[in-house]
Amino acid sequence: ADPDLIPAIEANARVLLGPRYYGPPNFSIHNHGLMSNLQLMYAADLINRPAWRQTARTRMVSESSQSFSNIGTSWEQSSMYQEGNATLWGYAADVLDSQAGYEDDAAQIRTIVGRAWAVYSWMTEPDGGIVQIGDADEQPGRPAPASWADRVLRDDQAGWLIGRWSWSDPATNYYTVRYGPGRRAHGQHDRAGGVTWSTQGVRVLVGPGRFAYDSTSPYHAYQISPQSHNVAIPDGRTVSGSAYASITSSKVQGPAHAWNLGDTVYGIAHTRNVNINRDLNQMIATDNFPAASLWRQHWHLDPDWQLTSGGANSTRLTFAHPSGRTLTITTTGRVSSVTLGQTRPPAGWHFPKFGLREWAPEIVIRSYGRANTTTFVLA
């Protein structure tokens, strides 16, 4: 109520109404833009600026439908930011609903938010926590009703594939595959068929999570790099930002799901076949770079796994889990290394929470000029 504060409020509003606004037309749609519009609407109510309110309303209505794919996946490429964006847009709907004449706008946004929450349920693993994809901490998910019947979510716009065989059995097989457009926002370099996999109540193949946003940190470079994901990397090549990865064919059956992917993420053709077998508790991944003479598969296990046999130059590894489960990995390539907690450069790390790191097995398998198949079986 102090009039001396009004010039400062107006000065801040001018920033949000000018070219520095974090949204269209000068920037892509972002949750920071939504936060700006919510503050702009609050300020408009506080000191009676109807034009600010209308601008914020117009932006929110327009940007709500552009913040998610058609089925509700956030463009931020992160399971954790999926929840953050769904929450924030739900709050935007509440704010609009409180304004006379904006009820239809609020209803439109609530429909979009409903789809976003449904996708977040898909991103929730059988153990109740989210799958860590993109910049994401370990955090509770949003389990769906056991009555849900769908077994596969496929979003070709955003590049997310998620499969599971049950919504009530905590021991069900659960997997994700990343593909689609280049890295943006809180995404990481996992789109060349990066996978995660859980079964029998334990996580097997996992994403790195997030350690830092400081671009000078070697752990930040590691967390977003292809090396920290379950992908194949051709020797001597780097990621192309504009290359697109696609699902080329698939076969979804009762006991098994099989997916073929193709991309030129590294500037040359690459194919990956991913096959998940429910009854065998098995995942098989086959990679091929026809134009490359050497490439390496990188695999990242949950930190609870401990190596019990095998090592460099072998074709078979076994790991033990505190639950009593055993993981056997066989490959047509050759194991180059199994690394835990290397610091220079970082390798063999998992980030459960922002700023926290823990050792986790990182397996590198090399292949020379032919398709390489690696099989994971849990017993």
C-alpha positions, -999 to 999 in steps of 0.1 A, spaced: 0 0 0 30 23 0 30 45 -31 68 47 -30 69 11 -41 49 16 -73 77 29 -95 98 -1 -87 69 -25 -95 63 -6 -128 100 -9 -136 100 -46 -131 68 -50 -151 84 -31 -180 111 -58 -181 85 -86 -183 66 -67 -210 97 -59 -231 122 -79 -252 137 -96 -222 105 -115 -214 115 -152 -213 91 -164 -239 79 -158 -274 88 -141 -297 124 -137 -286 128 -169 -266 113 -203 -266 85 -211 -242 99 -218 -207 87 -222 -171 104 -189 -163 81 -171 -187 51 -186 -169 64 -175 -136 69 -140 -150 33 -139 -162 20 -151 -128 38 -123 -111 26 -98 -137 -10 -108 -130 -4 -106 -92 11 -71 -97 -18 -61 -119 -43 -70 -92 -22 -53 -65 -20 -19 -81 -49 -21 -106 -32 -24 -140 -58 -41 -163 -35 -41 -193 -8 -61 -175 -35 -87 -165 -47 -90 -201 -11 -94 -214 -4 -121 -189 -37 -139 -196 -31 -139 -234 4 -152 -230 -6 -180 -206 -35 -192 -228 -13 -192 -259 18 -208 -243 0 -235 -223 -8 -255 -254 28 -250 -267 45 -261 -234 37 -298 -239 34 -322 -267 0 -333 -280 -2 -361 -254 12 -340 -226 50 -344 -224 70 -313 -214 95 -301 -239 120 -297 -210 132 -333 -216 133 -341 -178 111 -364 -157 115 -340 -127 106 -309 -147 75 -328 -161 62 -326 -125 73 -290 -121 56 -278 -152 24 -297 -145 23 -281 -110 30 -246 -123 5 -247 -151 -21 -261 -126 -14 -230 -105 -18 -208 -135 -53 -224 -141 -62 -216 -105 -51 -180 -109 -71 -176 -141 -101 -193 -125 -101 -166 -98 -105 -138 -123 -140 -130 -136 -144 -139 -172 -113 -161 -174 -130 -194 -164 -130 -209 -199 -92 -201 -202 -87 -219 -169 -107 -250 -181 -86 -251 -213 -54 -252 -193 -67 -278 -168 -73 -301 -197 -36 -297 -208 -25 -302 -172 -45 -334 -169 -26 -348 -198 7 -337 -183 -1 -355 -150 -10 -386 -169 25 -386 -186 41 -381 -152 24 -413 -140 40 -430 -169 74 -416 -158 67 -432 -124 86 -465 -119 70 -496 -103 88 -487 -70 68 -454 -68 97 -430 -76 103 -413 -109 126 -426 -135 156 -403 -136 157 -389 -172 172 -355 -180 180 -332 -150 161 -351 -124 165 -360 -87 152 -391 -70 117 -381 -59 83 -396 -55 62 -401 -86 25 -402 -92 14 -439 -95 -16 -444 -118 -47 -463 -109 -42 -501 -112 -71 -502 -136 -51 -484 -164 -48 -508 -193 -23 -493 -217 11 -509 -217 31 -485 -239 33 -447 -241 49 -435 -273 54 -398 -280 72 -392 -313 69 -354 -309 89 -353 -277 109 -386 -282 97 -406 -252 89 -443 -252 78 -459 -219 67 -495 -215 54 -516 -186 33 -548 -181 14 -538 -150 2 -508 -130 -2 -527 -98 27 -552 -96 59 -536 -82 79 -564 -97 68 -557 -133 92 -549 -161 95 -512 -168 116 -495 -194 122 -462 -212 138 -453 -245 147 -418 -256 148 -405 -292 134 -375 -311 148 -339 -313 180 -325 -301 188 -316 -265 172 -285 -250 163 -271 -216 169 -297 -189 176 -325 -213 207 -346 -217 224 -363 -246 204 -395 -245 183 -393 -276 203 -420 -296 182 -447 -281 192 -441 -244 174 -467 -222 166 -474 -186 152 -507 -173 138 -521 -140 124 -555 -132 116 -576 -101 114 -546 -79 150 -534 -86 164 -508 -109 190 -521 -133 199 -496 -160 195 -460 -149 201 -424 -160 226 -402 -142 203 -377 -126 217 -342 -120 247 -330 -100 251 -293 -109 241 -265 -132 275 -249 -131 288 -253 -167 324 -252 -155 319 -283 -133 333 -316 -148 304 -334 -132 279 -311 -151 297 -319 -183 295 -356 -174 258 -356 -164 246 -342 -198 272 -361 -219 264 -393 -239 290 -411 -218 267 -409 -187 238 -426 -206 230 -460 -218 239 -454 -255 264 -464 -281 291 -439 -292 312 -441 -324 349 -434 -319 361 -399 -328 327 -384 -333 306 -358 -315 269 -351 -312 251 -332 -339 226 -309 -323 201 -310 -352 200 -347 -359 168 -365 -352 164 -400 -338 133 -420 -349 115 -453 -342 116 -471 -375 96 -502 -366 82 -520 -336 65 -552 -324 46 -551 -292 34 -585 -280 21 -599 -247 54 -612 -234 79 -590 -253 83 -555 -268 108 -549 -296 118 -515 -310 140 -505 -339 155 -470 -339 176 -451 -364 195 -419 -362 224 -398 -374 231 -382 -341 268 -386 -346 268 -376 -382 267 -412 -395 239 -438 -396 232 -458 -365 206 -484 -357 196 -497 -323 172 -526 -316 158 -529 -280 140 -560 -270 124 -564 -235 111 -598 -225 87 -599 -195 89 -636 -188 127 -639 -190 134 -606 -171 156 -597 -200 167 -567 -220 187 -570 -253 202 -541 -271 219 -543 -305 238 -514 -320 253 -510 -355 272 -481 -371 278 -494 -407 303 -466 -415 323 -468 -382 352 -492 -375 350 -488 -337 322 -478 -313 315 -483 -277 284 -490 -257 281 -473 -223 259 -489 -196 251 -475 -162 238 -497 -134 220 -486 -103 245 -479 -75 233 -509 -55 249 -534 -80 283 -548 -72 305 -567 -97 311 -603 -87 328 -617 -118 343 -607 -151 362 -576 -161 382 -560 -189 384 -581 -222 357 -605 -210 323 -611 -227 304 -619 -195 299 -599 -163 278 -608 -132 266 -584 -105 250 -589 -71 222 -568 -55 214 -564 -18 179 -579 -26 196 -612 -35 191 -607 -72 218 -615 -97 224 -596 -130 242 -614 -159 255 -593 -188 268 -610 -220 280 -593 -251 292 -600 -286 317 -572 -281 344 -570 -255 343 -553 -221 367 -524 -221 362 -514 -185 340 -514 -154 344 -481 -136 334 -468 -102 338 -432 -90 366 -421 -113 372 -383 -110 395 -374 -138 376 -374 -160 344 -383 -142 331 -418 -149 311 -443 -128 288 -418 -110 252 -415 -102 235 -384 -88 206 -391 -65 200 -355 -56 213 -321 -67 249 -317 -55 252 -354 -43 272 -381 -60 277 -418 -54 297 -445 -71 278 -466 -97 291 -492 -121 298 -478 -156 304 -505 -181 321 -498 -215 319 -524 -242 338 -520 -275 328 -533 -309 349 -534 -341 330 -528 -373 301 -552 -368 267 -552 -350 271 -556 -312 245 -572 -290 245 -569 -252 220 -589 -231 210 -582 -195 192 -610 -176 180 -607 -140 177 -638 -119 
